[in-house]
């Protein structure tokens, strides 16, 4: 196979194959080929090299009848794959040589690569890291997701306001996918349930009068890093059962002729359709069921290739539900087992719960999904019956163990009875799984103690922790090649396969020569980012300023507004004393706000308004720069993260489940300023609290404040700088022509009770930023801490995370794929 030392891939082989694809895949000669033609041809060369491994891997899994894990997620932010795949195949040098022979520059074709719009933020990027690790660790695994025609929106700014544009990522085709029409699955929705007599089993519920459409799978190979394993991500695309009604068209009703086609294709049209309307809410539910239905059917189909029945289904299959979006997998498995295979309920339930596991990603009550009973009954009537039956049997067991405890029954029930009746998807996922994990130590603790204490008491052994991790093969090796080369030069390449080997860098943290090399690379990364900012936004950036970076999904609990308040504070200090000695800083923001999240979108406008004023005020004299980079995605993150000096991880304590951006930034040598929250805690424990800037009230302190009628005005009244900052927001001193523009933000921090404790943490945050400034003025001390951050991040590899899942939850083992002839 392609990794065999006796069958090395040469530049001549790559060049020959590239010309083949240029002619036979693109119909071009080299003389008339465009850059896109060259990209497409080279991408297909790389894909060709993967196919032997892809088929060999699937064949080995089938022949050895291994247990496999299926990772169900509504998001997979896989980023661009070309460069990542070249590195995974270990063909970088021959690729450069081959393309040079054809007068093609590798960096040019890499820039042409297409970024799949399959996710929104951390949830999807985590899923992508996990696919990388599962393949690299030779674990039999599959990802299941949706092939959104338009993924997360493309963000633009108009007069500082976020504007959402369609992300047409499939417009030019996608070279990494392979359509599999032979595995198309039917999906059923709507209809009703009838009780029909069966001669053997008496009256049985039968789902009838449903509407059917189809799920067409597209496979994307997931290449293990320099191993023979090539797993796959299977994405489902919705199609109408009968796409075009020729009879209706011939009658002149052109709209109705394509009505069914348009309805079906809407299911995978966009990532997370807005649920602000009943139609949008219904579409989102259908979308979630669509993922579950075709994936579960596909898993059963694959199982039946080697097994005549389903009795050992749980011994051969593990289904991991990434958040509550795929929670309907519990009901769907039960429906298939009971209705289609006529399995007794108790047997079906035992298999289902042994198969399924659930990862919780949030502590925010509003983010724990619920669906109105009326909506599920209309869309999935049989599934609602099954959920009711699950709930009935579950509550019977609770009543037997805790007789007369009606409050407990109310809290753990799968059905929310207050006001409009709703199905609690998190409760369904917990009851229907054998393992429930949080994604950081504090998060898992709060999940048990604050979010689901009753469930935790009922299932004390079910709740566990598996702290998130990241794939260093993308977030260091790929995105920071100079630093990667320096590390390899000093400690060897073993760290690429085992990130814990980075600890060998620790003795070099005080080595002046190494510090100089290390910080020179950081400066070049800053220069590259600064050049991109100047080219795109026409804002000149000085690379010697402190790059203060906050890049993540925009949400009030993540507290981008707190950074903005600090920025306004610095600006007001300069206005009061233009000659003051202040550390030059470049504030870099990048974030998307959900289209319906109006407060977050107003915050984007505030940051951009502040930027216009600060960047052009002669009193500032360039000492502060504010940049909000539009359309944050994986590719942009790969440019920002290696250039960051300071990593802002300042969420309200107890609100961030884990975070993974904090890990990526620290791995690339940024120092963290953060609250005692999520994975910040474990980062502090591993890199040393003296090498991180922790500030703010801890979760238990904020909980006590909330219990004792927290009053934000107390902090307002006792802090003059805070008053001035809030007054600037209230009256919009950045654009006096629109004085009430940011009143909603002011009200959220004051009259509406400051739900995320900005006021309580403001002064503590400023104090921590003073420590940052003092340290940055000591370059050698800063360099030492930066190097120690890199050296001590080995534990945060997604390889470690996946190993924990494999051992604690899935019960799967690596299987080596032999070389092919």
N, C-alpha and C positions, 0 to 999 in steps of 0.2 A: 504494500500500500504506500501511500505518499509519504508516510513517516519512516518507512524502512530505510535504514542507512545504505542499503544496497540498491535503493531505487530513488535516489535523491532527485528532486525537481531542479532542472537546470534552466538557465536563462534562455537557451535555445528552444527548449520545450515550450516555455511560456510564450516566447515570441511567435513560434510557429502556430500555437493554438490561438493566440490573439488575432493573427492574420486570418485564420480559419473563420473565427466568429465575425470578424469585420466583414468578410465576404459573404458567409452563409447565414449569419444571424441579422446582419444590418444591410447587406446588399451594397457594400461600399468597397472602394479601394482605399489604400492609405492616403493617396494623393487628394482625394475629395472628402475624406472623413472629417466630421466635426469633432469637437471635444467630447460631445455626448456620445457619438459613435464609439470613440476610443474608450470612454468609461464603460459603456455597455459591454463592449467586447472583452475588456479585461475582467470585468465583474463576472462574466460568464466563464472565463478561464478559471477564475478562482472557484466558482461554483462547480465546475467540472471536476476539480481536484477533490471536492468534498463528496461527490456522489458515491464513489466506491465505499467511503467510510459510512455514509448515510445508509446505504443498502446493507452493508455488512453488519452495522449496529442493529438494525431492525431484525435481521435474520438471526443474529446471535441471541437477542432477547427472546425471539420466538422459539428457537431450538432448545435453549436452556430453560425455557418456561420460568423466567425470573419474575420476582415480584416487582411491580413498577409503581411509581408514584405519578399522579396526575395533578398538576398545579393549575387550579381554576382561578382565573383573575380577569376582571373587566379591563385591566390595563397592563400593557407591557411596553414600557418606554425603552426599546432596544437600541435607540440611537442609530447612527450610521454604522454599517457592518463591513464595508470594504476593507478599511485599514485594520480593523479588529480581526477580521478573518485572515488577512495576510500575516499578521503577527501570530495568530493561533496556528496557522499552517507552517510557520517558520520559513516563509519564502520571501522575506523582505529584500534581501540582497539580490537574489536572482530576478525578482520582479523589477527592481530598479534597473538592473543591467538589461533585461529584456526590453523594457519600454524605451530605454535610451537608444537601443538598436533601431527602434521604430520611430525615433524622434518624438517620443512622448514622455512627458514629465509625470512621475507617479503622483506628486503632490497635486497636480492639476486634475487628474482623474479622481483622486480621493475627494477633492472639493466638490466634484460633480455628484458624489454619492447621494442617495435619497434617504432622508430621515423619516422613518415610519411614524405616522401620527397616531400612535396607539395608546396614549396615556396622558395623564394630567399632571402628575407630580411624583412624590416619593413612593406612593403605592406601586405605580407602574415601573419606576426605576428599580425598586427593590426586587420586583418579580423578574426583571431582566438580569439583575446581578445573580439571582438564584439560578436561572437557566444556565448562565455561564459557569457557575460553580458546579452544578449537577453534572454537566457534561465534562468539565475538567477533572472532576473527581470520579469519573467513570460510573456514575450512578444511572440506573435505568429510569429515565424520567421524561415526561412530556409536559409541555405547557399548552393550555387551552384558553383561547381568547376570541375576540371578535375582530373581524377585518373591517374596521370603520372606513367608509369612503372618505369621510372628513373627520379627522381626529380632533385633538384639542385645537381650538381656533388659533389662527395666526393673529398675533397682537400688533396693532399699530397705534400710534399716538396722534391725535388731532387736537391741537391747542391744549396739549397736556392730558387729554382725556383718553382712556382706553377705548379703542374701537376693535370689534371682533370681525375678522375676515375669515372666509373659509380656507381651510388647510387642504389644498388639492394635491396631497402627496402621491396619489396614484395617477395623476394626470399623464405622466410620461411612461407609465409602467413601473414595475418593481422587479429588479433582476433576481432577487433572492428567493422569490416564492415559486412554488410549483402547485398548480391547481390539481385537485384530486376528485374529479366528478364521479368516479366510481364509488366513492364513499359518501355521496350526498345523503343527508338524513332528512326525514320528514319531521316537521314540528307542527303541533296542534294547539290551537287556542280557541277560546270562546266555547259555545255549545252549552250542553246541559248534561245532567247525570240522571239516568233511569235505572231503577231496580228491575232487573230482568231475571226470570227464573232459569236456573241451571239444574239439570237433572242430577248432577253429582253434588253440587254445593249449595243448592237452594237459591234464594234470591241474592243476586250479586249486582253491585253498582257498575254501570257501564256508561262511559263517557261517549256521548253521541252528538251529532249535528255540529261537530267542530269545524273550524276553518283551518285548512292545511296550507303551509308553505314549506319551502325547502331551505336546507342549510348546505351550502357548498364549501368544502374545506380547501384551504390553501396552506401548504406546509412550507415553513422556513427552517432550514437546517441550523441547528445550534451546535457549533463546533467546540469540542473540548480543546483546551489549550495544549497543543503539542502532545495530544493523545489520539488514539484511533477512534474514540467515541464521538459520534455525531448524533445527538438527539434532535428533537424537532419541536417547534412551536406550531401548533395547528390553529389556524384562524378561520372562523366561520363567516361566510357571507350569505346574506338572506336573498332568496330568489322566490318569485311567485311560482306556485305549482303549475299555473297556466299563464305564462307571462303576457301573451298578446291574444286578444279575442278577435280573430279575423272575421267571424260572423257578425259581431257587433260593429266592427270597423266598416264592413261592407254595407251596413244599414245606415251609415253616416254618423254614428255616435262615437266620434274619435276620442273623446275624453274617457268615456266608460270603457272603451276598448283596452286602455292601458291602466285602468283604475287599480286592478288587482296587482299588477306589476309594481306600480308606484307604491301601493300600500306595503307590500312585502319588503321592497328594497329600502323603505324608510327605517326598517328595524336596525340595519347596520349603516345608516346614512351618516350619523354623527355620534361622537363620544358624548355620553351623558346629555341627552336632550333636556332642555329646561323643563323642570317639573312645576313651574309656576301656574300651569294650566292643567285641567283635567286630561286633555288629550296628551300633553307632554308627560304627565305622570303615568298614564296608561302605556305609552310607548316605552318608557323606561322600565316598567315592570315586564313588558313583553321582551325587551332586550335582555334583561337578566335571565328570564326563563329560557329564551332562545339559546344563550350560552350553555345553560345547565342541560337542557333537553338533548341537544345534539351531542354534547360532550359525553354525557352519561351513556347515551345509546352507542356511541363510538367505543367507549370503554367496554361495555358489555359485548359488543361485536368482536372486539379484539380478544377478550377473554374466551369467547366460545371457539376460537380457532384451535385451542388446545384442550378445552374442557367441555365435557358433554352436559354438565349442569352447573348451577351457580352455588353449590354448597360451600366450595372453597374460595368463593369470590374475594372475601376479605383477606385471605392468606396470600392472594396474588395481586391485589390492587389496593392502593392507598389514594384517597382523594383529599387534597388539601384545599380548603376554601379560604381564599385570600380576602379577608373581610367578609361582611354580610352579603355582598352582592350575589355570590353563588349559593346562598343558604338554601335556596329551593332544591338544591341537589339532594337534600335529605328526603323531601317529599317526592321528588322524581324517582329516586331509587326505590322508595317504598311502592310507588305506583307501578313501576315496571315489574318489581318482584311479585307483588300481590295480584295485579290485574293481568299482566301479560304472561307471567310464568306460574300463576296460581299457587304461589307460595304461601303457607300459613303466616299470619301476621307476626307471631313471635319469632319465627325463624327469619323472616325478612328484616325485622327490627334489629335482631342481633347482628346480622350481616352488615346492615346499613351503618350502625353505630361503630362497628369495628373497622369499617372502611373509611369513614369520614373523620376529618379533623378540621378545626377552625382556628384561624389566626385573627385576633382582634387588633385593630389599629387605631382605636380612638377612645378617649375618655370623655368626650363631649356628648352629653345625653342626646342633643339634637342630631348628632351624626350616627346614632344607632338606628338603623333603618326600621321603619314601620310602614306597613301597607294597609290601607283601609280594607276591611273585610268585604265590603260591597264591591270594591274593585277586583280583588282576587276572585270573588265568586263569579263575576262577569267574565273575567279573562281565563281563569283556571279553576273551574268549578270542582273538578275531581280532586285537585290538590288541596283546595280548602277543606273538603271532607276529610282528607288524610291528615291535614294539620289539626283539625278538630279531634280526630281519633287519637293522634299522638298526644295532644294536650289532655284529653280525657284520661287516658291510661297513666300519663305522667302525674297528673294531679291526684289520681287515686292513690298512687304510691306515696306521694307527699302527705296526703291525709292520713294514711295508715301510719306513717312514721311520726307525724306531728298532728295528732287529732285535735280538731277544734281551732286550729291556728288559721283563721280566715285571712289575716293580714299577710301571712306568708304565702298562702294560696294566690292572693291577689298580685303579689309582687313577682312571683315566679311563673305565673301563667303565660302561655304563649299568646294569649289574647289580652290586649289592653282594653279595659271596659270603661274607662273614663271618657265621657263624651262619645265621640264616634268610635265604634269598635275597630281595632286595628290588630294586625298580626305583628308581633315583635320578632323580627328576623334574627336578632342576636340570641334570643331565648331559644328559638328553633334550632339555630346552629349549635348552641351549647348542649341542648338535650339530645340532639341527633349525632353528636360526635363522641369519640373516646378520649380526645385531648383538646384542650383549649389553651392557646398560648398567647401571652402578651409579648411585646417586642423590645422591652428594656426592663431592667430590674424594678425601677420605681413604677413604671407603667403596669407591670404584672401585679405588683403589690396593691396598687390603687384599683386595678380591675377587680381583684378579689375583695378588697375592703370597702370600696366606695361605690363602684359601678354595679357590681353583681355580688354583693356579700351573701345574699340568700342562696344564689346558685352555688357559690363557692362552699357554703356550709353543707349543701346537699351533696355536692360532688367534690370533696376535699382533695382527692387524688387526680382529678381531671385537669385542674388548672396548673399550668407550669409556665416557666419563662424561657424564651429563646431570644436573646438579644440580637438585633439586626446586625448585618455586616454588609460590606461593599466588595465588589470585585476589583482588586488592585490592578488586574490586568488591563482594565479600561481606565481606572481612576488614578493610576500612576504610570504604568508602563506605556500606555497609549497616549494619554493626554499630557504627560510631562517627560518626553523622551530624553532631554538633557539630564534631568535629575536622575532618571532611571539608569542612564549610562554611567553617571558618576557613582551611583550606589553599586552597580555591578563591578565597576573598576576597583572599588575599595573592598567589597566583601564577597564578590562572586555572584553568579546568577541564581543561586539556590533560592533566594527570596521570591523569585517569580513563581515558584511552585509552592513555597512555604513562607508565608509573609512573616512568620515569627522570627525568621533569620535576620530581620531588620535590626534586631537588638545588637547585632555585631557593630552597628554604627555608633553605639553609645560612647565608646572610648574616644571617638573622633569629635564629639560635641565640643570639646575644649581645645581641639587642635586648630591653631590659627590658620594654617594653610587650607585645611578642609573647610573651615568657616568661610574663608575668602572665596573658594570655588563654589560652595553651596549658595552663598548670597549673591554671587555673580550670576548664577543661573536664575535665581529669583528675580534679579533686576532685569535680565533679558526677557523673562516672561512678562514682567510689568511693562517693559518697553513695547512688546508685541501687542499687549492688550491696549495700551495707550495709543498706539498707532491705529488700531482698529477703531477705537472710540473717536479719534480725531477724523478719520476717514468717513465714518458713518454719521457722526453727530456733530462734527466740526467743533468739538470741545478739546482744546489742547490740555494734555495731562503730563505732569512731571513725574517721571518714574522714581524719583527719590522721595516723593510724598508717601505717607502711610496709606496703603490701599485698604480701606475699611469696607468690607464686603458683606452684604446681606442678600443672599439669593435663595429663594424658596417660594412656594405658593403663598399668595398674599391672603392673610387672615388676621383679624384683630388679635387673636390669642398669640400669634407669632410675633406681634408687636413691632412691625416695621415703623409704626407711628412713634414708638419710643426712640428709635434711632433718629427719626425726623425731629423730634423734640430736642434731642441733644444737638443736632445740627443747627437748629434755630437758636439754641442757647449760645453756641460758639459764634454764630453770626451776630447776635445781639451784643456779645462781649466785644467783638471787633468794632462794631458801630459805636460802642461807648468809649473804646480806646483803640483807635486804628493802628497805633504803634505797638500794641501789646505783642509780646513774644508768644507765638502760638505754633504748634507743630503743624506743618503743612499736611493736609489730609485730602484724599480722594475718596468720596463716598460712592460706592458702586451698588446700586439697587438693580435687581431683576426679578420680576414676579408677574404672574397673571392672576387677575381677580376673576372669580366665577362671574359669568355674564349677569346673573341676577343679584349679585352681592353688591348692593349700591353703596354701602359705607366703605367697602374696600376700594371700589372704583373712585370714590371721592378722595380717598387717601392717595391714590396714584396721582390724581390731579394736584393734590397739595404738594407732593414731593416734586413734581415737575414744575410747579409754580415757584417753589423755594429755589429750585435749581436755576431757573431763569434769572432770579434776582441775585443770588449769591455768585453765580458764575460771571456776572457782568458788573458787579459793584467794584469801583476802583479802590474803595477802602479795604476790600478783601485782598486785593493785589495778588490774586491767584493762589493764596494760601489755602483756600478751601475750594474744592471742585465737587460738584454733585452731578452724578450720571445715573439716569434710569435707562437701562438698555432694554429695548423692546423685544418681544417674542422670545422669552426665555425657554430654552429647550436643552437637550443633552449636548448638542454641538456647542452651544454658547457656554454652557457650564464647563466644558472641556477647555475653553479659552480663559475663563475667569478664574477658575479654582487654582491653577498653578501660579497665578499672579497675585493672589491674595496675601496680605500681611496679617490682617485681623479678620477672624471669622465671627460674625454676629449670630449667636444662638440664644436669643433673649426672650423666648416664649415664657408666658406666665407659668410659674412652677406648678406642676401637676396637670398640665394641659397637653404637652407634646408627648405623644406615645414614645417615640424614640428619636427620630431624625436620622438621616444618613448623610445629608450635606455636611453636618458637623464632622463626620468621619472623613469624608473626601478632602475637606479643607485642611484638617489636621494632618492627614497623610501626606499632603503636599507642602507642609511646613508653615501653615498659618497658625497663629496662636488664637485660641478661642476666648471670647468674652461671652459668658453665658450664665444663665440661671441654673440652679440645682434641679435639673429637669431632664426627663428622657435619658438618652444615652450620654448626655453631657456628664452625668454622674460617673458612668463607667469610664468615659474618656479621662476625667479627672483622676480616677483611681489608677488608671494604667499609665498615664503620662506624668502623673504627680501634680498635686494641687498647686505646687509652687510654679508649675509651667502652664498654668491656665488661669484666667481671670474670672473667678466665680463671684457673683454678686446677687443681691436681692433677697427678698423673703422666701423662705422655703415653703413647700406645699402645706405642711402642718401649721405654719404660722399664718399663711393666707386663709386656711380653713378656719382657724381661730378668729381671724379678723372678720370673716364673713359671718361667723356665728354670733359675733358681738356687734352687729350692725355697723359694718365698715362705712365710714363717712369720708369720701374723697375730699370734701371741702376742708377738712382738718389740715391736710397736706397743702392744699392751695393757700390757706390763710397763713401758714407758717413758712412759706418759701417764696421770697420775692421773685427770684429768677423763674420759678415755675409759673407764677402769676403772669409775668411778662410774656413767656412763651405761649401760654394759653390765650392771652389777650390777642397776640398776633394771629393766632388761628381763628379766634372768635370774630375779629373784625376784618380778617383777610388783609393784613398789611402788605401782602405780596402782590395784591392786585386790588387796590381800593375801589375800582370800578364795579367790583362784585363783592360787596362787604359781607353778605350773609352766606357766601358759598360754602364755607366749612363749619357752619354752625352745628351741623349734625355731629361732626367729630368732637367739637367742644362739649356738646350736650352728652355724648356718650361717656366722656371722661368725668363729667360733673353731675348734671341733673339726673342722668340715667344710672348713676351708681358706680361707674367705672368697673364693669364686671371683670376686667382682666388686670386690675390693680396697677395701672400705669402710675398713678399718683404716689402710691406707696413705694414704688421702686425707682422713681425718677432720680432722687438725690443719690441713692445707692449706686445707680448706674453711672452717674456723673463721676462719683468717687472712683469707681473702677476704671473709667476712661482716663482719669488722671494718672492712674498707675500704668496704664498702657502707654500713655505719652512719655512718662518718665523712663520706662524701659526702652522704648523705641529710640530715645536719645542716646542709648548705650548700645551701639551696634554689635559689639562682641557678646554682650549678655543676651541680647535679643536672638542672635544667631545660635547661641548655645541652646536656648529653650526651643527654638524652631527645629533644630536638628533632633533634639530629644523627643519632640512630638512625632517626628517621622519614625524614629527608631523604636518607639514604644507602641505603635499602632497595629502591630501584627495580629493582636487578638481580634481586631475588628474586620478581618477578612470574612467575606461571605462563605468561604470554604469552611471556616469554623462553624458558622451558623448552620449551614446545610448538614454538616456532620452531626450536629446536635439534633436537627430534625430527623435525620436518617436513623439515629440511635434511639432517641426518646419517643418518637411519634410514628415514623413510617415503617420501621423494621426492614429496611432494605440495605443491601450490601453492594459494593462496587463489583463490576464485572468487566474484565479486560477484553477488548475487541482485538482479535488477531489481525495481523497484516493480511491483506488480500494479495493474490498473485498478480 
